[in-house]
Amino acid sequence: MAGFYLAFRRSFHKGRTCRLLLIVFLFFSFNMPVLGYVWHGFHDQYGIPNRFAFLYIFALLAMAYEGYCVLVRGKRKVSLWIYLSVILCGILIGITMKTSTMKLEMKTVYATVAAIAVYKENAAGNVSSVTYSVQKLSGKTWKTVATGLSGAAKNNYVVTTGLAAGTYRVVANAASGEILYFINANQKASDSYGTSKKKAKEIKRKKSKKQVFLSNESTSKTHWYKIKVKKTGMTYIDITGLGNRSKISVTVTGAARLKNKTISKGFRIYGKAKKGTYYIKIKKGSKGTSGYQVKYTK
């Protein structure tokens, strides 16, 4: 876990650098008599050598805890960094074998390598699938409001669903013996929208609106917005999804026909727009929930 903490780039901060320098210094102190002499108050070591080893252990435990926290939080694509941490452990073993003044028993080396391999397999995990449903408390009973939510990945499942205000619980259908960690993250998506073209809500320049289609709403459900172009020029309207299940269809009408292209997590409506009012119609694209953000970028 300590190696994973060092290898995983998102755990970078100033404290990690300080801990790494301390670990390296202590590591070489075990095998260099001069540094050992300094650690022992400028006295020769008698009886039990390397009496400062407890500092090395405590530093490793602190880093291992940080690595475990990163893993539990469900960071995506962590498997690569786990493999890099294993490589780092192999390098440390090689350095130990080269710098040690004592002859190492190979069975000890083999046991260490085997332990690292077992750790890697358990940390990286296997690809599996978990199915979720969301239930809402109605009176004294729980009613299912979203089903068929699923995700398949190593160590993390990212599932999103749009919910109205209320009390909910998540029901998970997992394989026997599988351990699940739940982390809840809420994102407000309740900006006003129009139910028809005449009632379209205006989006000011460089402003945005967030909304969501609930799972119990019909696929014919539509939201209406409008922008007002004050003078002819290039106009950009960005529509991005909120979550991994967002499927919507968008139609923009006005004085000029605009183009569209794919951008990160959505697409952009753009082109040379003439002065006037443009209407944005957003329709639910599939069953389930679909959250989105529409922004009048320029």
Secondary structure, DSSP 8 states (H G I E B T S, - for coil): -HHHHHH-GGG-SHHHHHHHHHHHHHHHHHH-HHHHHHHTTS----SS--TTHHHHHHHHHHHHHHHHHHHHTT-TT-HHHHHHHHHHHHHHHHHHHHH-SS---HHHHHHHHHHHHHHHHHHH-----EEEEEEEEETTEEEEEEEEEEE--SS---------SS-EEEEEE--TT----------------BSSSTT-EE--TT-EEEEEE-TTS-TT-EEEEEEEE-SSEEEEEEEEEESS---EEEEEESSS--EEEEETTEEEEEEEE-SEEEEEEEEE-SSS-EEEEEEE--
